[in-house]
């Protein structure tokens, strides 16, 4: 569980990111979850965009994905949302959260 201060820090970092996962009309598939899992492990913070064909609500989709990936929901703005998960590999950790 992240604190409000940590969430604010992650929001700031997330604003600079471009979406790297796109969810279309097939919605949240196993392949999309697998790709998000790999990206979270390597990057720790990812931005996801729901495309026009998707019928999902961004916040619901973000919460569902966060639960499946054991990640933290950071924020949702429009059709985009940001997720964070600390890398399991200590050498691969890039983000140092404030206390």
Buried (B, 14 or more C-beta within 10 A) or exposed (E): EBEEEBBEBBBEBBEEEEBEBEBEEEBBEEEBBEBBBEBBBEBBBBBBBBEEEBEBEBEEBBBBBBEEBEBBBBBBEEBBBBBBBBBEEEEEEEBEBEE
